[in-house]
């Protein structure tokens, strides 16, 4: 039996279920943000004076262009401002406006409730194992040069699976 069969499907379906739950909850509460916009706002809030466009790009594993588009939308909505760091003409500093800060502070308790749904009935030890496994999968893929590695990789095929090839 191939123990890795479908692990991507499990990850994908879980992420999609979480996104759907958040979208539904945001709609019911009339929150005019996408989940990704919320994540960016909270990261800017958490980073404080250190919040930069580069940092958000790295934290969210996005391209610079994707991050830039997201930031422009948040500026247009009046939640953040974008300016250059003093003395550094290559980095954009991101700051919450009063409107953005008040939105974050208003929504944080609600977001914590949404997150708690995911942790329900999972004890701390199991959750730590889950994070450890996810981090190991991430490290495994981060270490691999897939172009060279995949051409040399011969998957193990059990006798029962050989008839499926």
NULUM-159758 format. One record per residue: residue number from 1; residue in three letters; x, y, z of N, C-alpha, C in turn. Coordinates in pm, whole numbers. Layout:
% residues N
[NUM ALA [X Y Z] [X Y Z] [X Y Z]]
...
//
This chain:
% residues 165
[1 UNK [83 -118 0] [0 0 0] [87 125 0]]
[2 UNK [52 223 -79] [125 348 -87] [67 442 19]]
[3 UNK [140 462 128] [88 542 238] [75 689 204]]
[4 UNK [142 734 98] [133 876 63] [20 904 -35]]
[5 UNK [-45 799 -82] [-150 817 -182] [-260 908 -128]]
[6 UNK [-282 1017 -198] [-391 1107 -163] [-360 1209 -56]]
[7 UNK [-236 1217 -3] [-214 1315 104] [-234 1456 53]]
[8 UNK [-203 1482 -73] [-230 1613 -132] [-379 1643 -138]]
[9 UNK [-456 1539 -167] [-602 1555 -171] [-656 1592 -33]]
[10 UNK [-603 1528 71] [-647 1559 207] [-611 1703 244]]
[11 UNK [-490 1745 208] [-450 1883 237] [-539 1981 161]]
[12 UNK [-561 1955 33] [-638 2045 -51] [-783 2055 -4]]
[13 UNK [-844 1942 26] [-985 1947 68] [-1000 2017 202]]
[14 UNK [-902 2002 290] [-907 2068 420] [-895 2219 404]]
[15 UNK [-801 2263 323] [-784 2406 298] [-911 2464 236]]
[16 UNK [-968 2393 140] [-1091 2441 75] [-1207 2449 176]]
[17 UNK [-1218 2352 263] [-1325 2353 364] [-1308 2472 459]]
[18 UNK [-1185 2498 499] [-1158 2612 588] [-1193 2742 516]]
[19 UNK [-1151 2755 391] [-1181 2876 315] [-1331 2897 300]]
[20 UNK [-1403 2790 270] [-1549 2802 257] [-1614 2845 387]]
[21 UNK [-1568 2790 498] [-1624 2827 629] [-1598 2975 657]]
[22 UNK [-1476 3022 629] [-1444 3162 651] [-1525 3252 558]]
[23 UNK [-1535 3213 430] [-1613 3294 335] [-1758 3306 380]]
[24 UNK [-1816 3196 423] [-1954 3197 470] [-1968 3286 594]]
[25 UNK [-1877 3271 687] [-1882 3350 810] [-1862 3499 779]]
[26 UNK [-1770 3531 689] [-1747 3671 651] [-1873 3728 586]]
[27 UNK [-1936 3650 501] [-2057 3696 433] [-2170 3720 533]]
[28 UNK [-2187 3625 626] [-2293 3639 727] [-2271 3762 815]]
[29 UNK [-2146 3794 844] [-2113 3910 928] [-2096 4038 847]]
[30 UNK [-2117 4027 714] [-2104 4140 623] [-1964 4202 627]]
[31 UNK [-1864 4115 636] [-1724 4158 636] [-1680 4168 490]]
[32 UNK [-1640 4285 448] [-1606 4312 308] [-1457 4288 282]]
[33 UNK [-1412 4171 320] [-1272 4130 299] [-1269 3989 245]]
[34 UNK [-1165 3959 168] [-1138 3820 136] [-1056 3763 252]]
[35 UNK [-1046 3634 256] [-965 3570 362] [-821 3616 350]]
[36 UNK [-770 3621 228] [-631 3662 207] [-610 3807 251]]
[37 UNK [-706 3894 225] [-693 4033 270] [-688 4038 422]]
[38 UNK [-772 3958 488] [-768 3953 634] [-630 3909 682]]
[39 UNK [-575 3805 620] [-444 3754 662] [-339 3865 649]]
[40 UNK [-339 3936 538] [-244 4045 519] [-262 4153 627]]
[41 UNK [-387 4191 652] [-412 4294 754] [-363 4250 891]]
[42 UNK [-391 4126 927] [-348 4080 1058] [-195 4073 1066]]
[43 UNK [-131 4033 958] [15 4029 960] [74 4168 974]]
[44 UNK [15 4266 906] [62 4404 921] [43 4449 1065]]
[45 UNK [-70 4415 1123] [-100 4446 1263] [4 4381 1355]]
[46 UNK [32 4253 1333] [126 4180 1417] [270 4228 1401]]
[47 UNK [308 4264 1279] [446 4308 1252] [473 4450 1301]]
[48 UNK [369 4528 1314] [385 4667 1362] [475 4748 1271]]
[49 UNK [572 4817 1330] [661 4905 1254] [749 4832 1155]]
[50 UNK [761 4702 1171] [847 4624 1081] [774 4575 956]]
[51 UNK [646 4606 943] [567 4555 831] [616 4614 700]]
[52 UNK [654 4525 610] [700 4569 478] [637 4480 372]]
[53 UNK [634 4533 252] [580 4457 141] [663 4330 119]]
[54 UNK [793 4341 132] [882 4225 116] [852 4117 220]]
[55 UNK [830 4161 344] [800 4065 452] [670 3991 424]]
[56 UNK [567 4062 377] [440 3996 346] [455 3898 230]]
[57 UNK [535 3935 132] [562 3845 20] [621 3714 71]]
[58 UNK [720 3725 159] [786 3607 214] [695 3527 306]]
[59 UNK [622 3593 392] [534 3524 487] [423 3445 418]]
[60 UNK [376 3497 305] [261 3438 238] [298 3355 115]]
[61 UNK [428 3341 89] [474 3261 -24] [407 3306 -153]]
[62 UNK [403 3438 -174] [342 3498 -291] [450 3565 -376]]
[63 UNK [415 3594 -499] [506 3672 -583] [496 3818 -540]]
[64 UNK [594 3896 -579] [590 4038 -548] [470 4104 -614]]
[65 UNK [438 4061 -737] [325 4120 -809] [193 4091 -739]]
[66 UNK [174 3967 -693] [51 3930 -623] [38 4009 -493]]
[67 UNK [148 4020 -420] [147 4096 -295] [115 4242 -322]]
[68 UNK [175 4297 -426] [152 4437 -462] [5 4462 -493]]
[69 UNK [-58 4373 -569] [-200 4388 -601] [-285 4385 -475]]
[70 UNK [-253 4295 -383] [-329 4284 -259] [-314 4413 -177]]
[71 UNK [-193 4464 -171] [-167 4586 -94] [-241 4704 -155]]
[72 UNK [-241 4715 -287] [-313 4824 -354] [-462 4818 -317]]
[73 UNK [-520 4698 -315] [-662 4685 -277] [-686 4730 -134]]
[74 UNK [-594 4694 -44] [-611 4733 96] [-592 4883 115]]
[75 UNK [-504 4944 36] [-488 5090 39] [-615 5156 -13]]
[76 UNK [-669 5104 -125] [-792 5160 -182] [-910 5151 -86]]
[77 UNK [-914 5046 -6] [-1023 5030 92] [-1001 5116 216]]
[78 UNK [-883 5178 224] [-856 5267 337] [-807 5198 462]]
[79 UNK [-763 5073 451] [-718 4998 568] [-570 5016 600]]
[80 UNK [-490 5045 497] [-346 5059 518] [-293 5176 434]]
[81 UNK [-172 5219 470] [-97 5312 387] [33 5244 347]]
[82 UNK [87 5290 236] [213 5234 186] [305 5352 157]]
[83 UNK [425 5346 215] [526 5450 192] [662 5382 195]]
[84 UNK [763 5455 151] [898 5400 155] [954 5412 297]]
[85 UNK [1033 5313 339] [1103 5323 466] [1201 5440 457]]
[86 UNK [1217 5511 565] [1310 5624 567] [1452 5574 539]]
[87 UNK [1516 5633 438] [1652 5596 403] [1664 5469 320]]
[88 UNK [1554 5405 287] [1557 5282 207] [1454 5297 95]]
[89 UNK [1503 5324 -23] [1414 5351 -135] [1372 5225 -211]]
[90 UNK [1400 5110 -154] [1363 4984 -218] [1256 4907 -143]]
[91 UNK [1230 4948 -18] [1133 4874 65] [1014 4961 98]]
[92 UNK [895 4901 79] [772 4970 115] [730 4934 256]]
[93 UNK [706 5038 334] [658 5023 471] [505 5024 467]]
[94 UNK [444 4932 539] [299 4920 542] [251 4951 683]]
[95 UNK [151 5037 692] [96 5074 822] [-55 5071 816]]
[96 UNK [-115 5026 923] [-261 5031 934] [-307 5174 953]]
[97 UNK [-416 5208 888] [-482 5335 917] [-564 5316 1045]]
[98 UNK [-619 5424 1095] [-707 5412 1213] [-825 5321 1179]]
[99 UNK [-876 5334 1058] [-988 5250 1012] [-945 5102 1010]]
[100 UNK [-826 5074 959] [-775 4937 953] [-752 4878 1091]]
[101 UNK [-694 4959 1180] [-669 4912 1318] [-800 4883 1389]]
[102 UNK [-898 4969 1371] [-1026 4946 1438] [-1095 4821 1383]]
[103 UNK [-1082 4797 1252] [-1139 4676 1193] [-1072 4551 1251]]
[104 UNK [-940 4552 1259] [-867 4438 1316] [-914 4412 1459]]
[105 UNK [-916 4514 1539] [-953 4497 1680] [-1098 4452 1696]]
[106 UNK [-1183 4496 1606] [-1323 4453 1609] [-1338 4306 1569]]
[107 UNK [-1258 4263 1468] [-1275 4128 1414] [-1192 4019 1484]]
[108 UNK [-1088 4055 1555] [-1002 3953 1618] [-1078 3852 1703]]
[109 UNK [-1169 3894 1790] [-1241 3793 1869] [-1321 3696 1780]]
[110 UNK [-1384 3749 1676] [-1459 3666 1582] [-1366 3568 1509]]
[111 UNK [-1252 3615 1466] [-1154 3530 1396] [-1104 3420 1490]]
[112 UNK [-1080 3454 1615] [-1036 3353 1712] [-1142 3244 1729]]
[113 UNK [-1269 3283 1727] [-1377 3183 1734] [-1375 3092 1611]]
[114 UNK [-1355 3151 1495] [-1348 3071 1372] [-1232 2972 1378]]
[115 UNK [-1117 3020 1424] [-1000 2931 1435] [-1024 2818 1534]]
[116 UNK [-1094 2849 1642] [-1120 2748 1745] [-1202 2631 1691]]
[117 UNK [-1283 2657 1588] [-1360 2548 1526] [-1264 2441 1474]]
[118 UNK [-1155 2483 1414] [-1058 2388 1360] [-985 2308 1466]]
[119 UNK [-966 2364 1584] [-893 2295 1691] [-983 2208 1777]]
[120 UNK [-1114 2220 1757] [-1209 2149 1842] [-1177 1999 1845]]
[121 UNK [-1177 1941 1962] [-1154 1799 1984] [-1016 1750 1942]]
[122 UNK [-921 1841 1930] [-782 1803 1901] [-699 1845 2022]]
[123 UNK [-636 1747 2086] [-556 1783 2203] [-423 1844 2157]]
[124 UNK [-359 1910 2251] [-235 1983 2221] [-127 1893 2161]]
[125 UNK [-112 1773 2214] [-8 1682 2163] [-35 1643 2018]]
[126 UNK [-160 1611 1987] [-195 1576 1849] [-175 1694 1755]]
[127 UNK [-210 1814 1801] [-193 1931 1718] [-44 1957 1690]]
[128 UNK [39 1934 1790] [183 1952 1770] [238 1850 1670]]
[129 UNK [189 1726 1677] [229 1624 1578] [187 1668 1438]]
[130 UNK [65 1717 1425] [14 1767 1298] [106 1874 1241]]
[131 UNK [143 1973 1323] [232 2079 1276] [370 2026 1240]]
[132 UNK [420 1932 1319] [550 1871 1291] [548 1801 1156]]
[133 UNK [442 1725 1130] [430 1653 1002] [421 1751 886]]
[134 UNK [336 1851 898] [326 1951 791] [459 2020 765]]
[135 UNK [529 2057 871] [659 2122 855] [761 2029 790]]
[136 UNK [756 1901 823] [849 1806 762] [819 1789 613]]
[137 UNK [693 1780 577] [656 1770 436] [707 1894 362]]
[138 UNK [688 2012 421] [735 2136 360] [886 2134 341]]
[139 UNK [959 2093 447] [1107 2086 437] [1150 1984 332]]
[140 UNK [1081 1871 324] [1117 1770 225] [1110 1827 84]]
[141 UNK [1001 1898 54] [986 1955 -79] [1079 2074 -100]]
[142 UNK [1109 2148 6] [1197 2264 -7] [1341 2222 -39]]
[143 UNK [1381 2103 0] [1518 2055 -20] [1542 1995 -158]]
[144 UNK [1437 1968 -231] [1449 1888 -352] [1456 1975 -476]]
[145 UNK [1550 1941 -563] [1551 1998 -698] [1465 1903 -779]]
[146 UNK [1338 1937 -796] [1242 1845 -854] [1277 1801 -996]]
[147 UNK [1336 1888 -1076] [1368 1852 -1214] [1464 1734 -1218]]
[148 UNK [1569 1740 -1139] [1667 1631 -1137] [1619 1512 -1056]]
[149 UNK [1553 1541 -945] [1513 1435 -854] [1406 1344 -913]]
[150 UNK [1306 1401 -978] [1196 1320 -1028] [1238 1228 -1142]]
[151 UNK [1332 1270 -1224] [1374 1185 -1334] [1450 1063 -1284]]
[152 UNK [1510 1074 -1165] [1584 962 -1108] [1501 881 -1009]]
[153 UNK [1382 928 -979] [1299 862 -879] [1210 757 -945]]
[154 UNK [1219 638 -893] [1134 529 -940] [1038 496 -827]]
[155 UNK [910 526 -843] [817 499 -735] [804 351 -706]]
[156 UNK [785 319 -580] [763 181 -543] [621 142 -581]]
[157 UNK [608 35 -656] [476 -13 -698] [462 -154 -643]]
[158 UNK [358 -173 -563] [335 -305 -506] [278 -398 -614]]
[159 UNK [284 -525 -587] [233 -625 -683] [86 -602 -710]]
[160 UNK [10 -564 -610] [-135 -544 -629] [-163 -421 -716]]
[161 UNK [-71 -324 -716] [-92 -201 -793] [-40 -215 -937]]
[162 UNK [45 -317 -964] [104 -329 -1097] [1 -350 -1205]]
[163 UNK [-110 -410 -1172] [-215 -431 -1272] [-282 -302 -1314]]
[164 UNK [-264 -195 -1233] [-327 -66 -1264] [-244 18 -1359]]
[165 UNK [-122 -23 -1387] [-34 60 -1470] [-61 40 -1616]]
//
